[in-house]
Each structure stands twice: as structure tokens, then as C-alpha cells.
Amino acid sequence: MRAHAPTRSFRADPALIGVTPSPVRLSLPAQARNIAVVRRALEAIAEELALPRRLIEDMRLAVTEACTNVVRHAYTEAEATQANAMRVEMLPETDGMRVIVEDRGRGLGPSPDARGPGLGLPLIAALTSQLEVSHGADERGSRIAMSFAPTPIEAA
């Protein structure tokens, strides 16, 4: 029979932490299976920040969409396997989180495999409190910077 020692949860007593979690930076091949890695890391940090569940779900959806754009549109199949093809930064803040998804691929614009404008960026814009879309480092690729913060519930 195993005895279970009580463990202390830092989330249960914020005074034990006193600071927000450290930033997390991921560099991954632009492959579909790595989107799940990003989602798990994002959710763990958001839960540590004790963000509302609804906000966490919005974050997961927006970041999944941004990463999916990198996987589907930024690179040729051979380029996508590079270890740093998709870069994601998760920057905890006192009242939410900022997430940056960046690639060095084709950049923003019509994709040869698309039949018109997609719904990805409008969806991301609707889920974020602030959105910045630009070229990536050295004017290559794309950079999507998303800020997420809880919104107060307005009385009717």
C-alpha cells in the first residue's frame, strides 16, 4: 500500500509564487503534431496564471489557428521539417498572456492552395484583446502577436 504525502499547489496559494511564470519559447518543425505541443504548453501556463476557463479556450482556438496557418501555408514540405520552422513565444502577464507565432516562410498573402481569403485572421481577431500581424524577422515570413486578457462581465 502506498502512502500519499500531501503536496502543496502553488496555484492554491499565490503568495508562494509572488511572480508570473517565466516566458516560454518553442522552436518546432511546422508539422501538425506540434500544434498539440503548443496547445498543451499554452494551457499549462494559462492555468498556472489562474485565467478564466473561457479565456483559456479562446486562447487555444486562436493560437491553434495561427499555428495551423504556419503548418499549412508557410513552407514547402521539405522546409517545414526544419527544427525552428515554427516559433511560438508565450509571455505571461499579470492580467493575461501575450502569444507570438512566427515563421520564416512565404509570409502573409494568398496561398497557392487556397481558393480565396480564409477565416483564420478574422477569427483570431475576434478572440484576442489585441492583434498585431506583420512580417517575421528580417522581413521574412509572418508574425502574429496576440494579447489575451479577461474581459469584465457587463451588467445588463
C-alpha positions in Angstrom: 0.0 0.0 0.0 1.3 3.4 -1.0 1.1 6.3 1.4 0.3 9.6 -0.3 2.0 12.6 1.1 0.1 15.9 0.8 1.5 18.2 -1.8 1.2 21.9 -1.9 -0.2 23.5 -5.0 1.4 26.9 -5.9 -1.9 27.8 -7.5 -3.7 27.4 -4.2 -1.5 29.9 -2.5 -0.4 32.8 -4.8 1.8 34.2 -2.1 4.1 31.2 -2.6 4.8 32.3 -6.2 4.6 36.1 -6.0 5.5 36.4 -9.7 4.1 35.4 -13.0 5.5 32.3 -14.7 8.5 32.7 -16.9 8.2 33.2 -20.7 8.2 30.0 -22.8 9.8 29.9 -26.2 9.3 27.0 -28.5 11.0 26.3 -31.8 9.5 23.4 -33.6 9.1 21.9 -37.1 6.0 23.2 -38.8 4.2 19.8 -38.5 0.6 19.2 -37.5 1.6 17.1 -34.4 3.4 20.0 -33.0 0.3 22.1 -32.7 -0.8 19.9 -29.9 2.5 20.5 -28.1 1.9 24.3 -28.3 -1.7 23.9 -27.1 -0.6 21.9 -24.0 2.1 24.3 -23.1 -0.3 27.2 -23.5 -3.0 25.6 -21.4 -0.5 24.8 -18.6 0.7 28.4 -18.4 -2.8 29.8 -18.6 -3.9 27.5 -15.8 -0.9 28.5 -13.7 -2.0 32.1 -14.1 -5.5 31.1 -13.0 -7.0 32.6 -16.1 -10.8 32.0 -16.6 -11.6 28.8 -18.5 -13.5 30.7 -21.2 -10.4 32.8 -21.9 -8.2 29.7 -22.0 -10.5 28.1 -24.6 -10.4 31.3 -26.7 -6.6 31.3 -26.4 -6.4 27.7 -27.5 -8.5 28.3 -30.5 -6.7 31.5 -31.7 -3.2 30.0 -31.2 -4.2 26.7 -32.9 -5.5 28.7 -35.9 -2.2 30.8 -36.0 -0.1 27.6 -35.8 -2.2 25.8 -38.4 -1.6 28.7 -40.8 2.1 28.1 -40.4 1.8 24.4 -40.9 -0.5 24.6 -43.9 0.7 27.7 -45.8 4.2 28.9 -44.8 6.5 26.3 -46.1 7.1 23.6 -48.7 7.0 20.1 -47.3 10.8 20.0 -47.1 11.2 23.4 -45.4 8.6 22.5 -42.8 10.8 19.9 -41.2 13.4 22.4 -40.1 13.8 22.4 -36.3 12.9 26.1 -36.0 10.3 26.5 -38.8 7.5 27.5 -36.3 8.4 29.7 -33.4 6.0 30.4 -30.6 6.5 32.7 -27.6 4.2 32.6 -24.6 4.6 35.7 -22.5 2.6 35.6 -19.2 1.4 39.0 -18.0 -0.2 40.0 -14.7 -3.6 40.1 -16.3 -3.4 37.6 -19.2 -0.9 36.5 -21.8 0.7 37.6 -25.0 1.4 34.9 -27.6 3.6 35.3 -30.7 3.5 32.8 -33.5 6.2 33.4 -36.2 7.6 31.7 -39.2 10.2 32.4 -41.9 8.2 31.0 -44.8 6.2 32.6 -47.6 4.7 35.3 -45.4 1.2 36.6 -45.4 -0.7 36.7 -48.7 -2.7 34.5 -50.9 -1.6 30.9 -50.6 -1.3 28.8 -53.8 -3.5 26.1 -52.2 -6.3 28.5 -51.1 -9.4 29.4 -53.1 -9.9 32.8 -51.5 -9.5 34.6 -48.3 -9.7 32.4 -45.2 -11.5 33.0 -41.9 -8.4 32.5 -39.8 -7.3 36.0 -39.2 -10.8 37.4 -38.6 -11.4 34.5 -36.1 -8.1 35.3 -34.3 -9.0 39.0 -34.2 -12.4 38.2 -32.6 -10.8 36.1 -29.9 -8.0 38.4 -28.9 -7.9 41.7 -26.9 -5.2 42.9 -29.3 -3.8 41.5 -32.5 -0.7 42.6 -34.5 0.1 41.0 -37.8 3.4 41.7 -39.5 6.3 40.2 -41.4 8.6 38.0 -39.4 12.3 38.6 -38.6 14.3 40.0 -41.4 11.1 40.8 -43.3 10.7 37.1 -44.0 7.6 35.1 -43.1 4.9 36.2 -40.8 4.5 37.2 -37.2 1.2 37.1 -35.4 1.2 38.7 -31.9 -1.9 38.1 -29.9 -2.8 39.5 -26.5 -5.4 37.9 -24.3 -6.9 39.4 -21.2 -10.1 38.6 -19.3 -12.9 40.9 -20.1 -15.2 42.1 -17.3 -18.8 40.9 -17.5 -21.0 43.9 -18.2 -24.3 44.3 -16.3 -27.4 44.5 -18.4 
